[in-house]
Amino acid sequence: MMKAIQIIMFASALFTSAVAIAGQAAETDRTPVTVFMTPWCGCCHAWTEIMREEGFEPTVHDVEDLDPVKSQAGVPGNMQSCHTAAAGGYVLEGHVPPAAVRKLLSERPAVRGLSVPGMPAGSPGMGNDSDAHYTVYSFSHDREATPQVYLEIGK
């Protein structure tokens, strides 16, 4: 029953985030982001705070098991990380930097979402390393499709 509730919550978050972006209230410039994470993950909390500092409005849902959320979100196994979020109808997997999210929401490409697989050092929430090198990938609605490089950070 709990997994079904998590799946419903994520599907609702994707829809709500798309509607919120499309009709954002004039009184705020903050972009809503719905975040699903485990309550004990410090780097997830750090990423959420960075997103808040960068002008996003995260709403956090602490869940014990993220597998159903990732499955419902269509995140390929090789693109998974520690938390899953939704913004503007897109999936954000892991430590996706705010600049990549802004680019995604501005360009609106035909992708399912973005991912920073694993937990690379220096990515938002994983320490403050100005020399960090990591890749942001886009992934499609087709789980079998090869993820594409969306943005190179630090290269």
Buried (B, 14 or more C-beta within 10 A) or exposed (E): EEBEEBBEBBBEBBEBBBEBBEEBEEEEEBBBBBBBBEEEBEBBBBBBEBBBEBEBBBBBBEBEEBEBBBBBBBBBEEBBBBBBBBBBBBBBBBBBBBEBBBBBBEEEEEBBBBBBBBBBEBBBBBEEEEEBEBBBBBBBEEEEEEBEEBBEBEE
